[in-house]
Each structure stands twice: as structure tokens, then as C-alpha cells.
């Protein structure tokens, strides 16, 4: 077998009559790490003569064309081409591995068993056959094969992955994870082991760690479709619809005929549109609530409140439509009163109109919030006991502390549901603020 550093030539491997399976596997990895290598194989497929003339039979030529499809990741196209060739050990192996990659363990097992029976010394075939047996629930047969491989494959990461898979499917996740970790010690880019670790973390609810591992697999070549799909679903579950859509799009760019990716992308984009619609509605509701607050609720002196009332200014919506010049025309209103009004409006992210009838939104436009408001203690507001407990647990003491958190952060805590979130949201809206998205 060639070392990892050596580069294989596509024509040489495909046209070698008895090329070992390991060379095809190494060539596939090489192809998926380079656009040039991939284009070379695609060009070969359109003009296979340079390969065909070196092969012994038409059946061998058709088998190698199918293998070339498998090399560039077109597994679903490779399968029917292989099915239409005459049975050989090579055909059985590549049909078996293609079925395994496409989730058809039963068909994979039948073909890999044929390939293994033809040469029981081939550890590559034996390990893949073990994987198929595990996925079919043939646990005793799988363990017998793993025991026979143990001495020969102790330094083989694929073997430790297969052993981990056996423990995984047997319900012993702790032992499984040790095996996957050992496989990664031997090969830190072992995609299958990384995927199983991520998958198990996902099952345990450790979504942050699972996401990190799935993100690592986004760089794997050939593309690890199941990992990208699971990552997209994780993002979707967490309301990160744009990231979810990006995952499904990346799968479709590589495999345009993947129906699941297309379906999930459609769902993510629908949720994304709904999210933006909800966000717009929420902002409108927030502004409506702000503008409907009575002037009497503002912390203004009695003299200013009376003067505004006499001028027909009863709500914030009336007030922000006036500019300073118009307010100064009201009896008993002076510069000090204007300063009072400006301070109160600024606390709510608003300001007096700059021209007649124009509403000015300071925090909406500039994103600036006054230090006084950010430092306002949450104890100044009324909260149910369970909300206070969550604030204390998360070290949230001021308005500034609170808006650094997202609603998801708070919902991750026990005894806090959407009723509490709506209460928090409403109080922040009255201050002209919102939690982190």
C-alpha cells in the first residue's frame, strides 16, 4: 500500500488490472481534496479510451467506469452501473461499499460477504463486512470477525471504529466512545469516528459539543453527508435557520439529487421567512407599545405633565411628533423642561422630532443605549420568584446584563417557560430594548 504522502494517478489506478482496493480508497480521498483531480476523473469518464485499452475485458471496463463514478462521489449513479456488470470480487466489494454508504446494509452485507469469502485475508473487506453485520444486528457474527482481526488490525483506525460501532449498537456507549477516540488518536481525520462521537453527544443533549464536531466534518472529503444533514437539523432545532439552510445547500451543491437535503432546505427557508416575518411583527409591536405609553407614566415633573396635558399631548406618540421649537411655544415650557423630556425619551430609545411630525428613534437607528438604562437594577422592576432565581443563577443583575442574553439562554433553565419570557420581553419593550437574538 502506498504511503499517505504519495499521490496516485487516476489513469494508472483505474487501468491497472488488479489494483488493490486500498488504492482506490486512497485515490478517492485525494480526488475529493482537489478540484483538479476531480475534473481529471470527470474528463476520463467522458473519454475512457486511455483506461479501456489497458483492461482485459468489456466487463472490467464497465466495472471501472462505475468505480470512477464512486471515486467522484456519485454513489447512486455507480450502483446501477455495478449491478449491470458480471459478478467479480471487485464488483462485489465496490457494490457492497456503495450500498453501505447509501444506507442499504442488507444488500451491502451480501456483496461484502461475497468479496470476503473470495479472500478472507483482506482486512479492508473484513472490517466493512463487520460494519454491515453490526447494522443488521448480527452481533455475534460481528464480534467473531472482530476477534479474528484483533491482532492484525490493532493499529488500524477503521478496526477501532468498527469495534466502537459494535459497542454502540450493543448499548455500551462508554466503551464505544473509547474506541472512537482511539481511532482518532491513530488518525485525527477519521470521519466515521468523529461522526459517531458527534451523534452520541447529540443524543445526550450536548448540542454545543456535537455542533463543534459536526462542523469539523464539514471540511471532510469526500463530503460526509449525514454529518452535514445532522448539523443542519441541529441548527434548525435551535432556530438558526440561515445556518441550517447553508448546510442543506452545501449538500445539494455536491449532490444535486439528494431529495432529503432539498426537503430540509425547503423547511429551513420557510422557517427563515417566518422568522423574519415574526421579527418584523415583534418590532412593530414593540414600537406600538412604546408609543402608546401615557405621558403621565414618564418620570417628569408635575409642572411639565400639566403643561403637556393642556397642549393635548397625552401619549408618547403625541410627544415624539413635536420638535423642541414646537414644545417651547407651549406656556410654562422652557429649556429645563425640554431637557427633562429628552432624558426620559432617550431612556426608551426615542427622541423628539427633528422636523415637524417626524418620529426619531435613537436606539433603533444608532444602536446606542444610555449607561443609566443599562445600569438600571432589575430589582427596580417586579419579577416572579422563578424569574428572580434564574437571574441570580446566571448573574444577571442589571438591564445591561439581561440584554446580553438570548431568550434561548433563559429557556435552557428549569422552571422558566414562554410565559416568563413574554413577561421579560414586555418589560424590556417598555424600556425600548430587546434581548440578544
C-alpha angles and dihedrals in degrees: 000000000000121000118253091250094060116091118223125219113232095215093048094051097042093047096046106103097216102024109164117249091240090065092056090049091050091045090052091054090048092050094051092052094056132049089203093057091046092050089049091058092043088053090049090054091056091049109025096166096105088058100035096057091060096050126090103228146012089250090056091049093052091046091052092048088055090047089052088056089051090049093060092044100259091132097155090053092045094055100065090042090054092044089058094055127088117266115272132149090254091051091049093051097049093041088050095050091045091052090047092052091049093051098254100128096167095057090040091055094052093051097040089049090054090050092047095047089054091057117009092182093070105103094187091062093040094055093049090048088054090054091052091048092052092050089051092049094248089139100158092050090047093051092047090054092045090052091053090050097045101095095037096047105036091120094042113105091202089060093052090047090053090048089050090050089053091054091043094055090043090059097251099122094164092061090041092057091050089055093048091048090050090051089053091050088057093042117012090195096055099138099191093055092046089051094051092048090050092046092052092047088051090052090050091053094249091133097161093057091041091052091051092054094043088051089055088055091055086077094049118113126238087043111259096225098185091053093051091046092050091047090052091050090049091053090047092051088053093051094251093131098163092055089046091052091049090055094051091045091054090054091050092049088058098034108024093181096058101124095189092054090049092050093047091046090054091052093047093049091048089051090046091055090045090049092053091047091050090047091053092048090048092053091049091049090049092053092045090052092049095049093048094058111117116246087232088068091062118094094249129140116264090245092058093045091051092048092050092047092053089051091055094253104137104147137038088251088062092046100050091053089066125080124214093262092055092049092049089060090063113097114257092018118122140155093285091054090049090052090051092052094046092052093051094047092048090056087061095045094256138111140189117276116276091209131017112302096354115133113217120207110194102181094037092054104034102023089228120139124187119256090231091059094045090051094048108125114241087222086074088070126064115253134173115249095253091055092049090051092053091048090052093047091052094041092244109156107145137043087252091056091050098052090053088069129073126226087250090058090057096041089057087071123087120254094022118108140162093286090063091043091054090050091051091045092052094050091049091048089056086058092048093250140110137196122262113282 
